[in-house]
Amino acid sequence: MSILVTILSSFLLVACSGTTKEVDEIESAFAKNDTLTSGAFTISLNQGNHNEDIKQETNGVFIQTDSDPVFYSETIYSDRMSTKVLYQDKQRYEQVTSGDLDSEWSLTNKDSDQEMSDLLPSLFDSDLEEKHIQTLEKDGQIYTVTLNDQFITDQIADLKEEMADAMDDIRDSDLDSKEDILAAYEQSLEFSLLLLENTSSYTITYTIDQDGYLTETKIEHHYQTDDQDTYLIHTTSLTDYPLDKPESLIPQIEG
């Protein structure tokens, strides 16, 4: 019988406000804070150990069949990151893109979640589950920070390296029961999950078979509303992870 362990961690995205439209804080796994500017907005993100140069800024309108037009502002910083602001109201769009609108932003539910799922796949020309999306929404406006698959891949690579080291330590330890080893593995996961803290929330499920082999690790990224409704936005499934060859996690230990 497989042993499943699930870890759930919540992530809080704080409000941004003020004349500079600055995001006060977005928690992240990375140590350095980079400031990214997008038109009327200055967005501060813990984005890594190097600055992201703005490659392109565009404003425009996206026309959907049988629905009202959606106005948007988009900034592309790199192949790894872009931001997009969606507006349902042309006047607000013009106010924001001209720098005249001074409104506070916060992570809210409103009634926008279904609207987001309808709009974003078309706007980003991609499946919603293929993107990592942070969402700020207020008064019919939706602000999104999108991190593409390469960013997720980089994070997973870092996590894999951390976990490989942890697995070596566990195998070299004096732990003498399956329960103790699983507890040590869970503890090391909790530490390594700091690498994924810029998700809204995440669930990690790992499976260890009866012979002590780690057979799969599944990482699910979620967006959770104020009403505690959770929407899956990205899934990463890793097999034989983080072991590169079939070594038993729990060799010669009775269950």
Order of alpha helices (4+ residues) and beta strands (2+ residues): beta-beta-beta-beta-beta-beta-beta-beta-alpha-alpha-beta-beta-alpha-alpha-beta-beta-beta
